[in-house]
């Protein structure tokens, strides 16, 4: 019987939304920004996180390019 209870939640492709808990001050600041922009708090947070992810990816690419360039310069020089 227990196995059936576990399997009822095993749905391929099911979407799981994780709760995120913000510090009180962070939440208050973001809520005020969201209100000022006229958007939902979740929309603002998702937009900010997408921008941070983009910056992280750009930084990784820049680091990879710098390492590649140093390797070529060392080989030439």
Phi, psi and omega in degrees: 000322181297319180301321179295323179294322178291316184293335181295341179261357181270088182242113179303135178079004180293142181265130179247118177264122182271138174286143177238130182252124182259150171299150183305314182292321178296314180297318180296318180295314180293323178297319178295318178296318179297317179298316180297326179274348181074033179235163176291151178303316181297324178296314179298313181298315178299318179298316180296318179294320176300318179295319178296318178298318178298317179295319178299315180295320177296320178297319178296317179296318180296320178295318179296320178294317180297317178297319180295317180294319178296321179296319178292318181295321179294322179293327181278335194244000000 
